[in-house]
Amino acid sequence: MPRAKGIILYDFLQVPGGAERVTLLLARAFPEFDLCVGARNHGVIPDGEMVGLKCIELGSIARSPAWRALKTMRLFRSRTAFLSRYEVVLYSGVYAPVAVHHHKGRNILYCHTSPLRFAYDLKDYYLGQCPWWQKPAFQALIAYSKLRYEAAIAQMDLVIANSECVARKYRHYLGQETIVIYPPCEIERFRWQGQGNYYLSLARLEPHKRVDIIIQAFLQMPDKRLVVVSEGSDLPRLRHMAEGARNIHFVGWPGQDQLSALLGNAIATLYIPKDEDFGMSPVESMAAGKPVIGVAEGGLLETIIDGETGLLMPPNPTPMEIISAVQTLTPKRALEMREACERQARRFNKEIFLEKMGAVLKY
């Protein structure tokens, strides 16, 4: 029996994040490719988002991050013998690549992030967050994950990084050469709609995204409004920090229309994660004509033009540096950056991405 064209593997569809959007875009753009995920959160990624896609779900999402990592790797190692039916397998994610041991066709990895951040570049950070009694188990998880991941990378025919930042880290930690294809922004979904009276935080609510520093800054600026988009494990702590602050509002995971409206009417956005690999949110912000207050590290150096499409603070910014940036990026200054923002966002449009990926997949 002739083999099917191809399949896309991704860790799990758990949140409506940038990597999830890229994965679904690829699945829709290349209909001869099936889709396989470790699991899907049906409440966050409903069936309506999956119309027209043939999606294989291997299991369910575990709550514990450590167990989620182990379980997802086990699912991809033990339940993917069917990959031998495909000519091309595109791996997209952190854990999905371990399925490569089942396949002898063409294996391509698209890297949304640096290799296993908890095991390489952010290892010390995550160990520092870990209670002392959990450290031995976490170090064992790191050793096991690195063993599986490095063995999988060695079997790839091509590795694609989503930024020069990620490419450097693959070269540094694994000695792996890559090509760079920037991820797409569906810029037509975002447009300038007006200018309201608020700044917008777009990062997931996880400790390394440093939304707490943004909140600390706005607690000292009661005359400036902050709208916090997204959710995550840090939400309870951040809500507690902002308790009683009438200028700080949490809106959770917005739908696409609500996100477009929030972006389209903001003054500017803030995005200051620790050494972000790429960061789709700043590009979406610029597509809406809104400048970004970011940090001069990681992939943000490849997307934000300091002084033209936003302001880049030094790495490890303080609340006072954020206050200074917000006071500098006035509504008038933000409006003056609109055209440059929209022009910069067009560098990352989905047509360019799909053309380059189509060439790689020989579609």
C-alpha positions as CSV (number, residue, x, y, z in Angstrom):
1,M,0.0,0.0,0.0
2,P,1.5,3.4,-0.9
3,R,2.4,5.6,2.0
4,A,0.4,8.8,2.9
5,K,2.0,12.1,2.2
6,G,2.8,13.3,5.7
7,I,1.8,14.0,9.3
8,I,2.4,16.8,11.8
9,L,3.2,15.8,15.4
10,Y,2.8,18.3,18.2
11,D,3.0,17.9,22.0
12,F,-0.5,18.8,23.1
13,L,-3.1,21.4,22.3
14,Q,-3.6,22.8,25.8
15,V,-3.7,26.6,25.5
16,P,-4.3,29.0,22.6
17,G,-0.6,29.9,22.4
18,G,1.7,30.8,19.6
19,A,3.0,27.3,19.0
20,E,-0.5,25.9,19.0
21,R,-1.6,28.5,16.4
22,V,1.4,27.7,14.2
23,T,0.7,23.9,14.4
24,L,-3.0,24.4,13.4
25,L,-2.1,26.8,10.6
26,L,0.3,24.2,9.1
27,A,-2.4,21.4,9.4
28,R,-4.9,23.6,7.5
29,A,-2.4,24.9,4.9
30,F,-1.2,21.4,4.0
31,P,-4.4,19.2,3.9
32,E,-2.5,16.1,2.8
33,F,-0.8,16.1,6.2
34,D,-2.6,14.5,9.1
35,L,-2.2,15.9,12.6
36,C,-1.3,14.0,15.8
37,V,-1.1,15.4,19.3
38,G,-0.4,13.9,22.7
39,A,-3.6,15.4,24.0
40,R,-6.1,18.2,23.5
41,N,-7.9,20.4,26.0
42,H,-11.4,20.4,24.4
43,G,-12.5,23.3,26.5
44,V,-9.8,25.6,25.3
45,I,-9.3,24.2,21.7
46,P,-12.9,23.2,20.9
47,D,-14.1,21.0,18.0
48,G,-14.9,24.1,16.0
49,E,-11.2,24.9,15.8
50,M,-10.5,21.4,14.4
51,V,-13.1,21.3,11.5
52,G,-11.6,19.8,8.4
53,L,-8.6,18.4,10.2
54,K,-7.8,14.7,10.7
55,C,-6.4,14.7,14.2
56,I,-5.2,11.7,16.2
57,E,-5.1,12.2,20.0
58,L,-2.9,9.8,21.9
59,G,-4.0,10.4,25.4
60,S,-5.0,13.1,28.0
61,I,-3.2,16.0,29.5
62,A,-1.6,15.4,32.9
63,R,-1.9,18.2,35.5
64,S,1.6,18.0,37.1
65,P,4.2,19.6,34.8
66,A,6.8,16.8,35.6
67,W,4.3,14.0,35.0
68,R,3.1,15.8,31.9
69,A,6.6,15.7,30.4
70,L,7.1,12.0,31.2
71,K,3.6,11.0,30.1
72,T,3.8,12.9,26.8
73,M,7.2,11.4,25.9
74,R,5.8,7.9,26.8
75,L,2.8,8.4,24.6
76,F,4.9,9.5,21.6
77,R,7.3,6.6,22.1
78,S,4.7,3.9,22.6
79,R,1.7,4.8,20.5
80,T,3.1,6.0,17.2
81,A,4.0,2.9,15.3
82,F,1.6,4.2,12.6
83,L,4.2,6.8,11.5
84,S,5.7,4.2,9.2
85,R,2.7,4.8,6.9
86,Y,3.9,8.4,6.1
87,E,6.5,9.7,3.7
88,V,7.2,12.8,5.7
89,V,6.9,13.5,9.5
90,L,7.0,17.1,10.7
91,Y,7.7,17.2,14.5
92,S,6.6,20.3,16.2
93,G,7.2,20.7,19.9
94,V,9.4,19.5,22.8
95,Y,8.2,16.0,23.5
96,A,6.9,14.8,20.1
97,P,10.3,14.4,18.6
98,V,10.9,11.2,20.7
99,A,8.5,9.4,18.3
100,V,11.2,9.6,15.6
101,H,12.4,6.0,16.6
102,H,9.3,4.6,14.8
103,H,9.9,6.2,11.4
104,K,12.3,5.6,8.5
105,G,10.9,8.3,6.1
106,R,11.9,12.0,6.1
107,N,12.0,13.5,9.6
108,I,11.8,17.2,10.0
109,L,11.7,19.2,13.3
110,Y,10.3,22.7,13.6
111,C,11.6,24.2,16.9
112,H,9.2,26.7,18.5
113,T,11.6,27.0,21.4
114,S,15.1,26.2,22.6
115,P,15.9,22.6,23.4
116,L,14.2,21.4,26.6
117,R,14.5,24.7,28.4
118,F,14.1,23.1,31.8
119,A,17.1,20.9,31.0
120,Y,19.4,23.4,29.3
121,D,19.3,27.2,29.2
122,L,16.7,27.6,32.0
123,K,17.8,24.6,34.1
124,D,19.2,26.7,37.0
125,Y,16.1,28.9,37.0
126,Y,13.7,25.9,37.3
127,L,15.9,24.2,39.9
128,G,15.8,27.4,41.9
129,Q,12.0,27.3,41.8
130,C,11.9,23.7,42.9
131,P,11.5,22.8,46.7
132,W,14.6,21.1,48.0
133,W,12.9,17.8,48.5
134,Q,11.8,17.7,44.9
135,K,15.2,18.5,43.4
136,P,16.5,14.9,43.1
137,A,13.4,13.8,41.2
138,F,13.6,16.9,39.0
139,Q,17.3,16.2,38.2
140,A,16.4,12.7,37.3
141,L,13.7,14.0,35.0
142,I,16.3,16.3,33.4
143,A,18.8,13.4,32.8
144,Y,16.1,11.2,31.3
145,S,14.6,13.9,29.1
146,K,18.1,14.9,27.7
147,L,18.9,11.3,26.9
148,R,15.7,10.8,24.9
149,Y,15.7,14.3,23.3
150,E,19.4,14.2,22.1
151,A,18.8,10.7,20.7
152,A,15.8,12.0,18.7
153,I,17.6,15.1,17.4
154,A,20.4,12.9,16.0
155,Q,17.9,11.1,13.8
156,M,16.3,14.2,12.2
157,D,17.0,14.9,8.6
158,L,16.5,18.6,9.0
159,V,16.1,20.9,12.0
160,I,14.4,24.2,11.6
161,A,14.7,27.0,14.3
162,N,12.0,29.7,14.6
163,S,14.6,32.4,15.3
164,E,18.4,33.1,15.2
165,C,18.2,33.0,19.0
166,V,17.0,29.4,19.0
167,A,19.4,28.4,16.3
168,R,22.3,29.6,18.4
169,K,21.1,27.6,21.4
170,Y,20.8,24.4,19.3
171,R,24.4,24.9,18.1
172,H,25.6,25.7,21.6
173,Y,23.9,22.9,23.6
174,L,23.7,20.1,21.0
175,G,26.1,21.0,18.3
176,Q,23.1,20.9,15.9
177,E,23.0,23.1,12.8
178,T,19.6,24.5,11.8
179,I,18.0,26.7,9.2
180,V,15.8,29.6,10.4
181,I,12.2,30.1,9.3
182,Y,10.4,32.7,11.3
183,P,6.9,31.7,12.6
184,P,3.9,33.4,11.0
185,C,1.6,36.0,12.3
186,E,-1.8,36.1,10.9
187,I,-1.6,39.8,10.6
188,E,-5.0,40.2,8.9
189,R,-6.5,39.3,12.3
190,F,-5.0,42.3,13.9
191,R,-5.5,46.0,13.0
192,W,-5.4,49.4,14.6
193,Q,-8.9,50.2,15.8
194,G,-8.3,53.3,18.0
195,Q,-6.5,54.3,21.1
196,G,-8.0,53.6,24.5
197,N,-6.7,54.5,27.9
198,Y,-4.9,51.2,28.8
199,Y,-1.6,49.3,28.3
200,L,-1.8,45.5,27.6
201,S,0.2,42.6,29.0
202,L,0.0,39.6,26.7
203,A,2.3,37.0,28.2
204,R,1.2,33.7,29.7
205,L,1.0,33.9,33.5
206,E,4.0,31.8,34.3
207,P,6.9,32.9,36.6
208,H,9.5,33.2,33.8
209,K,7.2,35.5,31.8
210,R,7.8,38.1,34.6
211,V,4.3,39.6,34.6
212,D,4.8,40.2,38.3
213,I,7.3,42.9,37.6
214,I,4.8,44.6,35.3
215,I,2.2,44.5,38.0
216,Q,4.6,45.9,40.6
217,A,5.3,48.8,38.2
218,F,1.6,49.6,37.7
219,L,0.9,49.4,41.4
220,Q,3.1,52.5,41.6
221,M,1.2,54.2,38.7
222,P,-2.4,54.3,39.8
223,D,-3.2,56.8,37.0
224,K,-2.2,54.2,34.3
225,R,-4.5,51.3,33.4
226,L,-3.1,47.8,32.8
227,V,-5.1,45.0,31.2
228,V,-3.7,41.5,31.8
229,V,-4.5,39.0,29.1
230,S,-4.0,35.2,29.5
231,E,-3.9,32.7,32.3
232,G,-1.3,30.3,33.8
233,S,0.0,28.8,37.0
234,D,1.0,32.2,38.3
235,L,-2.5,33.6,38.2
236,P,-3.5,33.2,41.9
237,R,-0.2,34.9,43.0
238,L,-0.6,37.8,40.5
239,R,-4.2,38.3,41.5
240,H,-3.2,38.5,45.1
241,M,-0.5,41.1,44.2
242,A,-3.0,43.3,42.4
243,E,-5.7,42.9,45.0
244,G,-7.4,46.3,45.6
245,A,-5.7,48.0,42.6
246,R,-8.4,49.6,40.6
247,N,-6.1,50.2,37.6
248,I,-5.2,46.5,37.0
249,H,-7.7,44.2,35.4
250,F,-7.4,40.4,34.5
251,V,-9.4,39.2,31.5
252,G,-8.3,35.5,31.2
253,W,-8.0,33.8,27.9
254,P,-9.9,36.0,25.4
255,G,-11.6,34.8,22.2
256,Q,-10.1,35.9,18.9
257,D,-12.5,38.8,18.5
258,Q,-11.9,40.0,22.1
259,L,-8.1,39.7,21.7
260,S,-8.3,41.7,18.4
261,A,-10.3,44.4,20.1
262,L,-8.1,44.6,23.1
263,L,-5.0,44.9,21.0
264,G,-6.6,47.2,18.5
265,N,-7.6,49.7,21.1
266,A,-4.6,49.6,23.5
267,I,-2.0,52.4,23.8
268,A,0.9,49.9,23.7
269,T,1.8,46.4,25.0
270,L,4.3,45.1,27.5
271,Y,6.1,41.8,27.0
272,I,9.2,41.1,29.2
273,P,9.7,37.2,29.4
274,K,13.1,35.8,30.5
275,D,15.2,35.2,27.3
276,E,12.2,34.5,25.1
277,D,13.0,32.4,22.1
278,F,10.8,34.3,19.6
279,G,7.6,35.7,21.0
280,M,4.5,35.9,18.8
281,S,2.7,38.4,21.0
282,P,5.0,41.4,20.0
283,V,4.4,40.7,16.3
284,E,0.7,40.6,16.8
285,S,0.9,43.8,18.8
286,M,2.8,45.5,15.9
287,A,0.3,44.1,13.4
288,A,-2.3,46.1,15.3
289,G,-0.1,49.2,15.1
290,K,0.8,49.0,18.8
291,P,4.4,49.4,19.9
292,V,5.9,47.0,22.5
293,I,7.8,47.6,25.7
294,G,10.1,44.6,25.8
295,V,13.6,43.5,26.9
296,A,16.8,43.5,24.9
297,E,17.4,39.8,25.0
298,G,16.4,36.6,23.1
299,G,14.1,36.7,20.1
300,L,12.7,40.1,20.9
301,L,15.9,41.5,19.5
302,E,14.8,40.1,16.1
303,T,11.3,41.5,16.2
304,I,11.2,44.8,18.1
305,I,13.1,47.8,16.6
306,D,14.1,49.9,19.6
307,G,12.9,53.4,19.3
308,E,10.9,52.7,16.2
309,T,8.4,49.9,17.0
310,G,8.8,49.9,20.8
311,L,11.2,50.3,23.6
312,L,13.7,47.7,24.7
313,M,14.8,47.7,28.3
314,P,17.9,46.0,29.6
315,P,17.6,42.3,30.6
316,N,16.2,41.7,34.1
317,P,14.2,44.9,34.1
318,T,13.1,46.5,37.4
319,P,9.7,48.0,38.1
320,M,11.3,51.5,38.0
321,E,12.6,50.8,34.4
322,I,9.1,49.7,33.4
323,I,7.6,52.9,34.9
324,S,10.2,55.0,33.0
325,A,9.3,53.1,29.7
326,V,5.6,53.6,30.2
327,Q,6.1,57.3,30.9
328,T,8.2,57.6,27.8
329,L,5.8,55.7,25.6
330,T,3.0,58.2,25.9
331,P,-0.2,57.8,23.8
332,K,1.2,60.5,21.4
333,R,4.6,58.7,21.0
334,A,2.8,55.3,20.5
335,L,0.6,56.8,17.8
336,E,3.7,58.1,16.0
337,M,5.1,54.5,15.9
338,R,2.0,53.0,14.3
339,E,3.2,52.9,10.7
340,A,6.6,51.5,11.6
341,C,4.9,48.8,13.7
342,E,2.6,47.7,10.9
343,R,5.5,47.6,8.4
344,Q,7.6,45.5,10.7
345,A,4.8,43.0,11.3
346,R,4.5,42.3,7.6
347,R,8.0,40.7,7.7
348,F,6.3,37.8,9.6
349,N,3.2,37.3,7.5
350,K,1.9,33.7,7.1
351,E,2.4,33.7,3.3
352,I,6.1,34.0,3.6
353,F,6.2,31.3,6.3
354,L,4.0,28.8,4.3
355,E,6.0,29.4,1.1
356,K,9.2,28.5,3.0
357,M,7.7,25.5,4.8
358,G,6.1,24.3,1.6
359,A,9.5,24.2,0.0
360,V,11.0,22.2,2.9
361,L,8.1,19.8,2.8
362,K,8.3,19.7,-1.0
363,Y,4.7,20.4,-1.2
